[in-house]
Amino acid sequence: MEDFWDYSSAAAKSLGIEESELSDLRELGILKPGIHWKSSPSGQIKPWKPEPLYNINLVKILLKNQFFINNSEKSAA
C-alpha cells in the first residue's frame, strides 16, 4: 500500500469526517506525528504556521480499528 499524503480538507473529505475532527485527533495525540500526519513547509514564510499533511491510508486503518474497538467495548457491556 502506497502512502498518500494530503492536506486537511481533502483528507477529511476522503475519510468522511469533518476537518475539525481530524484536527482534534491530531491534537489529542491519537494521530501520531510522522506516521499519521506531518508538517508541510512548502511555500510558507515566517511566522511559520505549518499546515499538516495526513497519511490518508494509515488514518483510515486507525479509524477503522478504533471504530471496531469502540463497538466491541459497547457490545461487551
mmJSON file of the N, C-alpha and C atoms, coordinates in Angstrom:
{"data_MODEL":{"atom_site":{
"group_PDB":["ATOM","ATOM","ATOM","ATOM","ATOM","ATOM","ATOM","ATOM","ATOM","ATOM","ATOM","ATOM","ATOM","ATOM","ATOM","ATOM","ATOM","ATOM","ATOM","ATOM","ATOM","ATOM","ATOM","ATOM","ATOM","ATOM","ATOM","ATOM","ATOM","ATOM","ATOM","ATOM","ATOM","ATOM","ATOM","ATOM","ATOM","ATOM","ATOM","ATOM","ATOM","ATOM","ATOM","ATOM","ATOM","ATOM","ATOM","ATOM","ATOM","ATOM","ATOM","ATOM","ATOM","ATOM","ATOM","ATOM","ATOM","ATOM","ATOM","ATOM","ATOM","ATOM","ATOM","ATOM","ATOM","ATOM","ATOM","ATOM","ATOM","ATOM","ATOM","ATOM","ATOM","ATOM","ATOM","ATOM","ATOM","ATOM","ATOM","ATOM","ATOM","ATOM","ATOM","ATOM","ATOM","ATOM","ATOM","ATOM","ATOM","ATOM","ATOM","ATOM","ATOM","ATOM","ATOM","ATOM","ATOM","ATOM","ATOM","ATOM","ATOM","ATOM","ATOM","ATOM","ATOM","ATOM","ATOM","ATOM","ATOM","ATOM","ATOM","ATOM","ATOM","ATOM","ATOM","ATOM","ATOM","ATOM","ATOM","ATOM","ATOM","ATOM","ATOM","ATOM","ATOM","ATOM","ATOM","ATOM","ATOM","ATOM","ATOM","ATOM","ATOM","ATOM","ATOM","ATOM","ATOM","ATOM","ATOM","ATOM","ATOM","ATOM","ATOM","ATOM","ATOM","ATOM","ATOM","ATOM","ATOM","ATOM","ATOM","ATOM","ATOM","ATOM","ATOM","ATOM","ATOM","ATOM","ATOM","ATOM","ATOM","ATOM","ATOM","ATOM","ATOM","ATOM","ATOM","ATOM","ATOM","ATOM","ATOM","ATOM","ATOM","ATOM","ATOM","ATOM","ATOM","ATOM","ATOM","ATOM","ATOM","ATOM","ATOM","ATOM","ATOM","ATOM","ATOM","ATOM","ATOM","ATOM","ATOM","ATOM","ATOM","ATOM","ATOM","ATOM","ATOM","ATOM","ATOM","ATOM","ATOM","ATOM","ATOM","ATOM","ATOM","ATOM","ATOM","ATOM","ATOM","ATOM","ATOM","ATOM","ATOM","ATOM","ATOM","ATOM","ATOM","ATOM","ATOM","ATOM","ATOM","ATOM","ATOM","ATOM","ATOM","ATOM","ATOM","ATOM","ATOM","ATOM","ATOM"],
"id":[1,2,3,4,5,6,7,8,9,10,11,12,13,14,15,16,17,18,19,20,21,22,23,24,25,26,27,28,29,30,31,32,33,34,35,36,37,38,39,40,41,42,43,44,45,46,47,48,49,50,51,52,53,54,55,56,57,58,59,60,61,62,63,64,65,66,67,68,69,70,71,72,73,74,75,76,77,78,79,80,81,82,83,84,85,86,87,88,89,90,91,92,93,94,95,96,97,98,99,100,101,102,103,104,105,106,107,108,109,110,111,112,113,114,115,116,117,118,119,120,121,122,123,124,125,126,127,128,129,130,131,132,133,134,135,136,137,138,139,140,141,142,143,144,145,146,147,148,149,150,151,152,153,154,155,156,157,158,159,160,161,162,163,164,165,166,167,168,169,170,171,172,173,174,175,176,177,178,179,180,181,182,183,184,185,186,187,188,189,190,191,192,193,194,195,196,197,198,199,200,201,202,203,204,205,206,207,208,209,210,211,212,213,214,215,216,217,218,219,220,221,222,223,224,225,226,227,228,229,230,231],
"type_symbol":["N","C","C","N","C","C","N","C","C","N","C","C","N","C","C","N","C","C","N","C","C","N","C","C","N","C","C","N","C","C","N","C","C","N","C","C","N","C","C","N","C","C","N","C","C","N","C","C","N","C","C","N","C","C","N","C","C","N","C","C","N","C","C","N","C","C","N","C","C","N","C","C","N","C","C","N","C","C","N","C","C","N","C","C","N","C","C","N","C","C","N","C","C","N","C","C","N","C","C","N","C","C","N","C","C","N","C","C","N","C","C","N","C","C","N","C","C","N","C","C","N","C","C","N","C","C","N","C","C","N","C","C","N","C","C","N","C","C","N","C","C","N","C","C","N","C","C","N","C","C","N","C","C","N","C","C","N","C","C","N","C","C","N","C","C","N","C","C","N","C","C","N","C","C","N","C","C","N","C","C","N","C","C","N","C","C","N","C","C","N","C","C","N","C","C","N","C","C","N","C","C","N","C","C","N","C","C","N","C","C","N","C","C","N","C","C","N","C","C","N","C","C","N","C","C","N","C","C","N","C","C"],
"label_atom_id":["N","CA","C","N","CA","C","N","CA","C","N","CA","C","N","CA","C","N","CA","C","N","CA","C","N","CA","C","N","CA","C","N","CA","C","N","CA","C","N","CA","C","N","CA","C","N","CA","C","N","CA","C","N","CA","C","N","CA","C","N","CA","C","N","CA","C","N","CA","C","N","CA","C","N","CA","C","N","CA","C","N","CA","C","N","CA","C","N","CA","C","N","CA","C","N","CA","C","N","CA","C","N","CA","C","N","CA","C","N","CA","C","N","CA","C","N","CA","C","N","CA","C","N","CA","C","N","CA","C","N","CA","C","N","CA","C","N","CA","C","N","CA","C","N","CA","C","N","CA","C","N","CA","C","N","CA","C","N","CA","C","N","CA","C","N","CA","C","N","CA","C","N","CA","C","N","CA","C","N","CA","C","N","CA","C","N","CA","C","N","CA","C","N","CA","C","N","CA","C","N","CA","C","N","CA","C","N","CA","C","N","CA","C","N","CA","C","N","CA","C","N","CA","C","N","CA","C","N","CA","C","N","CA","C","N","CA","C","N","CA","C","N","CA","C","N","CA","C","N","CA","C","N","CA","C","N","CA","C","N","CA","C","N","CA","C","N","CA","C"],
"label_alt_id":[null,null,null,null,null,null,null,null,null,null,null,null,null,null,null,null,null,null,null,null,null,null,null,null,null,null,null,null,null,null,null,null,null,null,null,null,null,null,null,null,null,null,null,null,null,null,null,null,null,null,null,null,null,null,null,null,null,null,null,null,null,null,null,null,null,null,null,null,null,null,null,null,null,null,null,null,null,null,null,null,null,null,null,null,null,null,null,null,null,null,null,null,null,null,null,null,null,null,null,null,null,null,null,null,null,null,null,null,null,null,null,null,null,null,null,null,null,null,null,null,null,null,null,null,null,null,null,null,null,null,null,null,null,null,null,null,null,null,null,null,null,null,null,null,null,null,null,null,null,null,null,null,null,null,null,null,null,null,null,null,null,null,null,null,null,null,null,null,null,null,null,null,null,null,null,null,null,null,null,null,null,null,null,null,null,null,null,null,null,null,null,null,null,null,null,null,null,null,null,null,null,null,null,null,null,null,null,null,null,null,null,null,null,null,null,null,null,null,null,null,null,null,null,null,null,null,null,null,null,null,null],
"label_comp_id":["MET","MET","MET","GLU","GLU","GLU","ASP","ASP","ASP","PHE","PHE","PHE","TRP","TRP","TRP","ASP","ASP","ASP","TYR","TYR","TYR","SER","SER","SER","SER","SER","SER","ALA","ALA","ALA","ALA","ALA","ALA","ALA","ALA","ALA","LYS","LYS","LYS","SER","SER","SER","LEU","LEU","LEU","GLY","GLY","GLY","ILE","ILE","ILE","GLU","GLU","GLU","GLU","GLU","GLU","SER","SER","SER","GLU","GLU","GLU","LEU","LEU","LEU","SER","SER","SER","ASP","ASP","ASP","LEU","LEU","LEU","ARG","ARG","ARG","GLU","GLU","GLU","LEU","LEU","LEU","GLY","GLY","GLY","ILE","ILE","ILE","LEU","LEU","LEU","LYS","LYS","LYS","PRO","PRO","PRO","GLY","GLY","GLY","ILE","ILE","ILE","HIS","HIS","HIS","TRP","TRP","TRP","LYS","LYS","LYS","SER","SER","SER","SER","SER","SER","PRO","PRO","PRO","SER","SER","SER","GLY","GLY","GLY","GLN","GLN","GLN","ILE","ILE","ILE","LYS","LYS","LYS","PRO","PRO","PRO","TRP","TRP","TRP","LYS","LYS","LYS","PRO","PRO","PRO","GLU","GLU","GLU","PRO","PRO","PRO","LEU","LEU","LEU","TYR","TYR","TYR","ASN","ASN","ASN","ILE","ILE","ILE","ASN","ASN","ASN","LEU","LEU","LEU","VAL","VAL","VAL","LYS","LYS","LYS","ILE","ILE","ILE","LEU","LEU","LEU","LEU","LEU","LEU","LYS","LYS","LYS","ASN","ASN","ASN","GLN","GLN","GLN","PHE","PHE","PHE","PHE","PHE","PHE","ILE","ILE","ILE","ASN","ASN","ASN","ASN","ASN","ASN","SER","SER","SER","GLU","GLU","GLU","LYS","LYS","LYS","SER","SER","SER","ALA","ALA","ALA","ALA","ALA","ALA"],
"label_asym_id":["A","A","A","A","A","A","A","A","A","A","A","A","A","A","A","A","A","A","A","A","A","A","A","A","A","A","A","A","A","A","A","A","A","A","A","A","A","A","A","A","A","A","A","A","A","A","A","A","A","A","A","A","A","A","A","A","A","A","A","A","A","A","A","A","A","A","A","A","A","A","A","A","A","A","A","A","A","A","A","A","A","A","A","A","A","A","A","A","A","A","A","A","A","A","A","A","A","A","A","A","A","A","A","A","A","A","A","A","A","A","A","A","A","A","A","A","A","A","A","A","A","A","A","A","A","A","A","A","A","A","A","A","A","A","A","A","A","A","A","A","A","A","A","A","A","A","A","A","A","A","A","A","A","A","A","A","A","A","A","A","A","A","A","A","A","A","A","A","A","A","A","A","A","A","A","A","A","A","A","A","A","A","A","A","A","A","A","A","A","A","A","A","A","A","A","A","A","A","A","A","A","A","A","A","A","A","A","A","A","A","A","A","A","A","A","A","A","A","A","A","A","A","A","A","A","A","A","A","A","A","A"],
"label_entity_id":["1","1","1","1","1","1","1","1","1","1","1","1","1","1","1","1","1","1","1","1","1","1","1","1","1","1","1","1","1","1","1","1","1","1","1","1","1","1","1","1","1","1","1","1","1","1","1","1","1","1","1","1","1","1","1","1","1","1","1","1","1","1","1","1","1","1","1","1","1","1","1","1","1","1","1","1","1","1","1","1","1","1","1","1","1","1","1","1","1","1","1","1","1","1","1","1","1","1","1","1","1","1","1","1","1","1","1","1","1","1","1","1","1","1","1","1","1","1","1","1","1","1","1","1","1","1","1","1","1","1","1","1","1","1","1","1","1","1","1","1","1","1","1","1","1","1","1","1","1","1","1","1","1","1","1","1","1","1","1","1","1","1","1","1","1","1","1","1","1","1","1","1","1","1","1","1","1","1","1","1","1","1","1","1","1","1","1","1","1","1","1","1","1","1","1","1","1","1","1","1","1","1","1","1","1","1","1","1","1","1","1","1","1","1","1","1","1","1","1","1","1","1","1","1","1","1","1","1","1","1","1"],
"label_seq_id":[1,1,1,2,2,2,3,3,3,4,4,4,5,5,5,6,6,6,7,7,7,8,8,8,9,9,9,10,10,10,11,11,11,12,12,12,13,13,13,14,14,14,15,15,15,16,16,16,17,17,17,18,18,18,19,19,19,20,20,20,21,21,21,22,22,22,23,23,23,24,24,24,25,25,25,26,26,26,27,27,27,28,28,28,29,29,29,30,30,30,31,31,31,32,32,32,33,33,33,34,34,34,35,35,35,36,36,36,37,37,37,38,38,38,39,39,39,40,40,40,41,41,41,42,42,42,43,43,43,44,44,44,45,45,45,46,46,46,47,47,47,48,48,48,49,49,49,50,50,50,51,51,51,52,52,52,53,53,53,54,54,54,55,55,55,56,56,56,57,57,57,58,58,58,59,59,59,60,60,60,61,61,61,62,62,62,63,63,63,64,64,64,65,65,65,66,66,66,67,67,67,68,68,68,69,69,69,70,70,70,71,71,71,72,72,72,73,73,73,74,74,74,75,75,75,76,76,76,77,77,77],
"pdbx_PDB_ins_code":[null,null,null,null,null,null,null,null,null,null,null,null,null,null,null,null,null,null,null,null,null,null,null,null,null,null,null,null,null,null,null,null,null,null,null,null,null,null,null,null,null,null,null,null,null,null,null,null,null,null,null,null,null,null,null,null,null,null,null,null,null,null,null,null,null,null,null,null,null,null,null,null,null,null,null,null,null,null,null,null,null,null,null,null,null,null,null,null,null,null,null,null,null,null,null,null,null,null,null,null,null,null,null,null,null,null,null,null,null,null,null,null,null,null,null,null,null,null,null,null,null,null,null,null,null,null,null,null,null,null,null,null,null,null,null,null,null,null,null,null,null,null,null,null,null,null,null,null,null,null,null,null,null,null,null,null,null,null,null,null,null,null,null,null,null,null,null,null,null,null,null,null,null,null,null,null,null,null,null,null,null,null,null,null,null,null,null,null,null,null,null,null,null,null,null,null,null,null,null,null,null,null,null,null,null,null,null,null,null,null,null,null,null,null,null,null,null,null,null,null,null,null,null,null,null,null,null,null,null,null,null],
"Cartn_x":[0.847,0.0,0.896,0.68,1.466,0.929,1.874,1.466,0.857,-0.226,-0.869,-1.11,-0.348,-0.425,-1.258,-2.139,-2.934,-3.255,-3.654,-3.996,-5.306,-5.538,-6.676,-8.021,-8.33,-9.656,-9.872,-8.892,-9.014,-8.984,-8.146,-8.055,-9.38,-9.936,-11.203,-12.308,-12.351,-13.366,-13.192,-11.957,-11.669,-12.009,-11.812,-12.067,-13.526,-14.29,-15.698,-15.92,-14.991,-15.136,-14.931,-15.222,-15.023,-13.546,-13.118,-11.745,-11.426,-12.39,-12.186,-11.959,-12.623,-12.422,-11.003,-10.538,-9.178,-8.174,-8.392,-7.53,-7.575,-8.763,-8.908,-8.134,-8.215,-7.488,-5.98,-5.521,-4.103,-3.727,-4.521,-4.233,-4.292,-5.165,-5.283,-4.18,-3.392,-2.298,-2.721,-3.966,-4.431,-3.738,-3.62,-2.85,-1.411,-0.484,0.916,1.7,2.525,3.346,4.355,4.537,5.469,4.874,3.752,3.064,1.75,0.885,-0.426,-0.461,0.451,0.476,1.902,2.147,3.43,3.18,4.139,4.026,4.446,3.774,4.105,4.758,6.063,6.741,6.677,6.079,6.131,5.462,6.229,5.704,5.275,5.73,5.295,6.417,6.034,7.005,6.777,7.732,7.606,6.592,5.848,5.929,5.38,6.135,5.834,4.701,3.627,2.496,2.206,2.946,2.84,1.452,1.035,-0.239,0.034,-0.743,-0.477,-0.911,-0.142,-0.492,-0.833,-1.834,-2.268,-2.03,-1.57,-1.42,-2.793,-3.501,-4.9,-5.054,-4.184,-4.304,-4.127,-3.121,-2.883,-3.95,-4.462,-5.535,-6.806,-7.092,-8.257,-8.163,-6.977,-6.778,-6.998,-6.432,-6.587,-8.057,-8.766,-10.175,-11.019,-10.745,-11.487,-11.227,-9.963,-9.625,-10.237,-10.196,-10.768,-12.278,-12.939,-14.381,-14.701,-13.908,-14.124,-13.934,-12.867,-12.597,-13.731,-14.17,-15.252,-16.539,-16.864,-18.086,-17.973,-16.793,-16.596,-16.769,-16.269,-16.413,-17.881,-18.632,-20.055,-20.824,-20.443,-21.124,-20.853,-19.683,-19.303,-20.034,-20.566,-21.222,-22.603],
"Cartn_y":[-1.175,0.0,1.243,2.096,3.325,4.399,5.137,6.247,7.345,7.923,9.013,10.145,11.213,12.366,13.461,14.093,15.19,16.187,17.38,18.452,18.165,18.88,18.659,18.541,19.497,19.499,18.265,17.928,16.758,15.465,15.417,14.22,13.988,15.035,14.905,14.421,14.986,14.574,13.1,12.698,11.314,10.347,10.796,9.953,9.995,10.945,11.057,11.659,12.535,13.215,14.713,15.486,16.93,17.258,18.358,18.819,19.044,19.55,19.798,18.492,17.41,16.108,15.601,15.811,15.411,16.182,17.454,18.289,17.843,17.527,17.054,15.753,14.828,13.564,13.807,14.783,15.149,15.782,16.743,17.456,16.537,15.547,14.596,13.538,13.502,12.536,11.176,11.071,9.81,9.575,10.645,10.581,10.943,10.061,10.218,10.983,11.947,12.702,11.786,12.016,11.21,9.915,9.515,8.292,8.669,9.327,9.706,11.114,11.983,13.354,13.896,14.911,15.605,17.053,17.911,19.325,19.538,20.44,20.79,22.166,22.237,23.529,24.202,23.559,24.073,25.434,26.376,27.684,28.545,28.235,29.01,29.926,31.116,32.08,32.318,32.949,33.218,34.317,34.333,33.303,31.982,30.949,29.635,28.979,28.744,28.009,26.878,25.783,24.704,24.084,23.775,23.093,21.592,20.842,19.4,18.682,17.661,16.713,15.406,14.708,13.467,12.28,11.181,9.93,9.265,9.451,9.015,7.515,6.71,5.258,4.824,5.365,4.975,5.523,6.712,7.26,6.422,5.98,5.112,3.837,3.229,1.993,2.251,3.336,3.676,3.896,4.646,4.934,3.666,2.777,1.508,0.674,0.593,-0.171,0.466,1.767,2.482,2.253,2.3,2.074,0.655,-0.31,-1.705,-1.886,-1.282,-1.389,-0.75,0.453,1.124,0.321,-0.253,-1.048,-2.349,-2.944,-4.161,-3.886,-2.745,-2.371,-2.157,-1.547,-1.303,-2.62,-3.565,-4.852,-5.7,-5.555,-6.361,-5.93,-4.745,-4.227,-4.791],
"Cartn_z":[0.0,0.0,0.0,-0.943,-1.068,-0.13,0.479,1.332,0.468,0.942,0.227,1.198,1.067,1.958,1.3,2.09,1.551,2.658,2.234,3.167,3.889,4.971,5.869,5.165,4.312,3.691,2.819,2.003,1.127,1.935,2.971,3.807,4.538,5.12,5.835,4.903,3.716,2.74,2.373,2.133,1.774,2.909,4.147,5.313,5.77,5.244,5.604,6.981,7.401,8.687,8.481,9.508,9.445,9.656,9.081,9.253,10.731,11.476,12.909,13.672,13.258,13.894,13.639,12.434,12.075,12.922,13.071,13.89,15.355,15.85,17.234,17.454,16.509,16.622,16.686,15.935,15.939,17.275,17.725,18.972,20.197,20.178,21.288,21.282,20.217,20.138,19.617,19.155,18.584,17.242,16.465,15.226,15.575,15.253,15.627,14.56,15.016,14.059,13.374,12.081,11.302,10.797,11.371,10.945,10.265,11.025,10.515,9.937,10.396,9.887,9.949,9.143,9.157,8.747,9.038,8.684,7.244,6.594,5.223,5.195,4.965,4.924,3.563,2.593,1.22,1.065,0.578,0.234,1.404,2.595,3.746,4.213,4.607,5.094,6.578,7.229,8.665,8.908,9.988,11.019,10.505,10.732,10.176,10.931,10.239,10.811,9.832,9.995,9.006,8.951,7.758,7.561,7.57,8.34,8.399,7.122,6.8,5.752,6.449,5.964,6.597,5.677,6.263,5.539,5.549,4.479,4.42,4.655,4.06,4.216,5.671,6.348,7.737,8.683,8.399,9.233,9.051,7.824,7.583,8.4,8.389,9.15,10.633,11.148,12.558,12.908,12.085,12.361,12.32,11.357,11.289,12.533,12.954,14.154,15.393,15.489,16.634,16.697,15.535,15.473,15.942,15.496,15.872,17.381,17.931,19.366,20.166,19.785,20.498,20.452,19.304,19.195,19.994,20.059,20.837,22.315,22.78,24.182,24.53,23.631,23.874,23.891,23.006,22.938,24.168,24.757,25.909,27.173,27.191,28.404,28.603],
"occupancy":[1.0,1.0,1.0,1.0,1.0,1.0,1.0,1.0,1.0,1.0,1.0,1.0,1.0,1.0,1.0,1.0,1.0,1.0,1.0,1.0,1.0,1.0,1.0,1.0,1.0,1.0,1.0,1.0,1.0,1.0,1.0,1.0,1.0,1.0,1.0,1.0,1.0,1.0,1.0,1.0,1.0,1.0,1.0,1.0,1.0,1.0,1.0,1.0,1.0,1.0,1.0,1.0,1.0,1.0,1.0,1.0,1.0,1.0,1.0,1.0,1.0,1.0,1.0,1.0,1.0,1.0,1.0,1.0,1.0,1.0,1.0,1.0,1.0,1.0,1.0,1.0,1.0,1.0,1.0,1.0,1.0,1.0,1.0,1.0,1.0,1.0,1.0,1.0,1.0,1.0,1.0,1.0,1.0,1.0,1.0,1.0,1.0,1.0,1.0,1.0,1.0,1.0,1.0,1.0,1.0,1.0,1.0,1.0,1.0,1.0,1.0,1.0,1.0,1.0,1.0,1.0,1.0,1.0,1.0,1.0,1.0,1.0,1.0,1.0,1.0,1.0,1.0,1.0,1.0,1.0,1.0,1.0,1.0,1.0,1.0,1.0,1.0,1.0,1.0,1.0,1.0,1.0,1.0,1.0,1.0,1.0,1.0,1.0,1.0,1.0,1.0,1.0,1.0,1.0,1.0,1.0,1.0,1.0,1.0,1.0,1.0,1.0,1.0,1.0,1.0,1.0,1.0,1.0,1.0,1.0,1.0,1.0,1.0,1.0,1.0,1.0,1.0,1.0,1.0,1.0,1.0,1.0,1.0,1.0,1.0,1.0,1.0,1.0,1.0,1.0,1.0,1.0,1.0,1.0,1.0,1.0,1.0,1.0,1.0,1.0,1.0,1.0,1.0,1.0,1.0,1.0,1.0,1.0,1.0,1.0,1.0,1.0,1.0,1.0,1.0,1.0,1.0,1.0,1.0,1.0,1.0,1.0,1.0,1.0,1.0,1.0,1.0,1.0,1.0,1.0,1.0],
"B_iso_or_equiv":[0.0,0.0,0.0,0.0,0.0,0.0,0.0,0.0,0.0,0.0,0.0,0.0,0.0,0.0,0.0,0.0,0.0,0.0,0.0,0.0,0.0,0.0,0.0,0.0,0.0,0.0,0.0,0.0,0.0,0.0,0.0,0.0,0.0,0.0,0.0,0.0,0.0,0.0,0.0,0.0,0.0,0.0,0.0,0.0,0.0,0.0,0.0,0.0,0.0,0.0,0.0,0.0,0.0,0.0,0.0,0.0,0.0,0.0,0.0,0.0,0.0,0.0,0.0,0.0,0.0,0.0,0.0,0.0,0.0,0.0,0.0,0.0,0.0,0.0,0.0,0.0,0.0,0.0,0.0,0.0,0.0,0.0,0.0,0.0,0.0,0.0,0.0,0.0,0.0,0.0,0.0,0.0,0.0,0.0,0.0,0.0,0.0,0.0,0.0,0.0,0.0,0.0,0.0,0.0,0.0,0.0,0.0,0.0,0.0,0.0,0.0,0.0,0.0,0.0,0.0,0.0,0.0,0.0,0.0,0.0,0.0,0.0,0.0,0.0,0.0,0.0,0.0,0.0,0.0,0.0,0.0,0.0,0.0,0.0,0.0,0.0,0.0,0.0,0.0,0.0,0.0,0.0,0.0,0.0,0.0,0.0,0.0,0.0,0.0,0.0,0.0,0.0,0.0,0.0,0.0,0.0,0.0,0.0,0.0,0.0,0.0,0.0,0.0,0.0,0.0,0.0,0.0,0.0,0.0,0.0,0.0,0.0,0.0,0.0,0.0,0.0,0.0,0.0,0.0,0.0,0.0,0.0,0.0,0.0,0.0,0.0,0.0,0.0,0.0,0.0,0.0,0.0,0.0,0.0,0.0,0.0,0.0,0.0,0.0,0.0,0.0,0.0,0.0,0.0,0.0,0.0,0.0,0.0,0.0,0.0,0.0,0.0,0.0,0.0,0.0,0.0,0.0,0.0,0.0,0.0,0.0,0.0,0.0,0.0,0.0,0.0,0.0,0.0,0.0,0.0,0.0],
"pdbx_formal_charge":[null,null,null,null,null,null,null,null,null,null,null,null,null,null,null,null,null,null,null,null,null,null,null,null,null,null,null,null,null,null,null,null,null,null,null,null,null,null,null,null,null,null,null,null,null,null,null,null,null,null,null,null,null,null,null,null,null,null,null,null,null,null,null,null,null,null,null,null,null,null,null,null,null,null,null,null,null,null,null,null,null,null,null,null,null,null,null,null,null,null,null,null,null,null,null,null,null,null,null,null,null,null,null,null,null,null,null,null,null,null,null,null,null,null,null,null,null,null,null,null,null,null,null,null,null,null,null,null,null,null,null,null,null,null,null,null,null,null,null,null,null,null,null,null,null,null,null,null,null,null,null,null,null,null,null,null,null,null,null,null,null,null,null,null,null,null,null,null,null,null,null,null,null,null,null,null,null,null,null,null,null,null,null,null,null,null,null,null,null,null,null,null,null,null,null,null,null,null,null,null,null,null,null,null,null,null,null,null,null,null,null,null,null,null,null,null,null,null,null,null,null,null,null,null,null,null,null,null,null,null,null],
"auth_seq_id":[1,1,1,2,2,2,3,3,3,4,4,4,5,5,5,6,6,6,7,7,7,8,8,8,9,9,9,10,10,10,11,11,11,12,12,12,13,13,13,14,14,14,15,15,15,16,16,16,17,17,17,18,18,18,19,19,19,20,20,20,21,21,21,22,22,22,23,23,23,24,24,24,25,25,25,26,26,26,27,27,27,28,28,28,29,29,29,30,30,30,31,31,31,32,32,32,33,33,33,34,34,34,35,35,35,36,36,36,37,37,37,38,38,38,39,39,39,40,40,40,41,41,41,42,42,42,43,43,43,44,44,44,45,45,45,46,46,46,47,47,47,48,48,48,49,49,49,50,50,50,51,51,51,52,52,52,53,53,53,54,54,54,55,55,55,56,56,56,57,57,57,58,58,58,59,59,59,60,60,60,61,61,61,62,62,62,63,63,63,64,64,64,65,65,65,66,66,66,67,67,67,68,68,68,69,69,69,70,70,70,71,71,71,72,72,72,73,73,73,74,74,74,75,75,75,76,76,76,77,77,77],
"auth_comp_id":["MET","MET","MET","GLU","GLU","GLU","ASP","ASP","ASP","PHE","PHE","PHE","TRP","TRP","TRP","ASP","ASP","ASP","TYR","TYR","TYR","SER","SER","SER","SER","SER","SER","ALA","ALA","ALA","ALA","ALA","ALA","ALA","ALA","ALA","LYS","LYS","LYS","SER","SER","SER","LEU","LEU","LEU","GLY","GLY","GLY","ILE","ILE","ILE","GLU","GLU","GLU","GLU","GLU","GLU","SER","SER","SER","GLU","GLU","GLU","LEU","LEU","LEU","SER","SER","SER","ASP","ASP","ASP","LEU","LEU","LEU","ARG","ARG","ARG","GLU","GLU","GLU","LEU","LEU","LEU","GLY","GLY","GLY","ILE","ILE","ILE","LEU","LEU","LEU","LYS","LYS","LYS","PRO","PRO","PRO","GLY","GLY","GLY","ILE","ILE","ILE","HIS","HIS","HIS","TRP","TRP","TRP","LYS","LYS","LYS","SER","SER","SER","SER","SER","SER","PRO","PRO","PRO","SER","SER","SER","GLY","GLY","GLY","GLN","GLN","GLN","ILE","ILE","ILE","LYS","LYS","LYS","PRO","PRO","PRO","TRP","TRP","TRP","LYS","LYS","LYS","PRO","PRO","PRO","GLU","GLU","GLU","PRO","PRO","PRO","LEU","LEU","LEU","TYR","TYR","TYR","ASN","ASN","ASN","ILE","ILE","ILE","ASN","ASN","ASN","LEU","LEU","LEU","VAL","VAL","VAL","LYS","LYS","LYS","ILE","ILE","ILE","LEU","LEU","LEU","LEU","LEU","LEU","LYS","LYS","LYS","ASN","ASN","ASN","GLN","GLN","GLN","PHE","PHE","PHE","PHE","PHE","PHE","ILE","ILE","ILE","ASN","ASN","ASN","ASN","ASN","ASN","SER","SER","SER","GLU","GLU","GLU","LYS","LYS","LYS","SER","SER","SER","ALA","ALA","ALA","ALA","ALA","ALA"],
"auth_asym_id":["A","A","A","A","A","A","A","A","A","A","A","A","A","A","A","A","A","A","A","A","A","A","A","A","A","A","A","A","A","A","A","A","A","A","A","A","A","A","A","A","A","A","A","A","A","A","A","A","A","A","A","A","A","A","A","A","A","A","A","A","A","A","A","A","A","A","A","A","A","A","A","A","A","A","A","A","A","A","A","A","A","A","A","A","A","A","A","A","A","A","A","A","A","A","A","A","A","A","A","A","A","A","A","A","A","A","A","A","A","A","A","A","A","A","A","A","A","A","A","A","A","A","A","A","A","A","A","A","A","A","A","A","A","A","A","A","A","A","A","A","A","A","A","A","A","A","A","A","A","A","A","A","A","A","A","A","A","A","A","A","A","A","A","A","A","A","A","A","A","A","A","A","A","A","A","A","A","A","A","A","A","A","A","A","A","A","A","A","A","A","A","A","A","A","A","A","A","A","A","A","A","A","A","A","A","A","A","A","A","A","A","A","A","A","A","A","A","A","A","A","A","A","A","A","A","A","A","A","A","A","A"],
"auth_atom_id":["N","CA","C","N","CA","C","N","CA","C","N","CA","C","N","CA","C","N","CA","C","N","CA","C","N","CA","C","N","CA","C","N","CA","C","N","CA","C","N","CA","C","N","CA","C","N","CA","C","N","CA","C","N","CA","C","N","CA","C","N","CA","C","N","CA","C","N","CA","C","N","CA","C","N","CA","C","N","CA","C","N","CA","C","N","CA","C","N","CA","C","N","CA","C","N","CA","C","N","CA","C","N","CA","C","N","CA","C","N","CA","C","N","CA","C","N","CA","C","N","CA","C","N","CA","C","N","CA","C","N","CA","C","N","CA","C","N","CA","C","N","CA","C","N","CA","C","N","CA","C","N","CA","C","N","CA","C","N","CA","C","N","CA","C","N","CA","C","N","CA","C","N","CA","C","N","CA","C","N","CA","C","N","CA","C","N","CA","C","N","CA","C","N","CA","C","N","CA","C","N","CA","C","N","CA","C","N","CA","C","N","CA","C","N","CA","C","N","CA","C","N","CA","C","N","CA","C","N","CA","C","N","CA","C","N","CA","C","N","CA","C","N","CA","C","N","CA","C","N","CA","C","N","CA","C","N","CA","C","N","CA","C","N","CA","C","N","CA","C"],
"pdbx_PDB_model_num":[1,1,1,1,1,1,1,1,1,1,1,1,1,1,1,1,1,1,1,1,1,1,1,1,1,1,1,1,1,1,1,1,1,1,1,1,1,1,1,1,1,1,1,1,1,1,1,1,1,1,1,1,1,1,1,1,1,1,1,1,1,1,1,1,1,1,1,1,1,1,1,1,1,1,1,1,1,1,1,1,1,1,1,1,1,1,1,1,1,1,1,1,1,1,1,1,1,1,1,1,1,1,1,1,1,1,1,1,1,1,1,1,1,1,1,1,1,1,1,1,1,1,1,1,1,1,1,1,1,1,1,1,1,1,1,1,1,1,1,1,1,1,1,1,1,1,1,1,1,1,1,1,1,1,1,1,1,1,1,1,1,1,1,1,1,1,1,1,1,1,1,1,1,1,1,1,1,1,1,1,1,1,1,1,1,1,1,1,1,1,1,1,1,1,1,1,1,1,1,1,1,1,1,1,1,1,1,1,1,1,1,1,1,1,1,1,1,1,1,1,1,1,1,1,1,1,1,1,1,1,1]
}}}
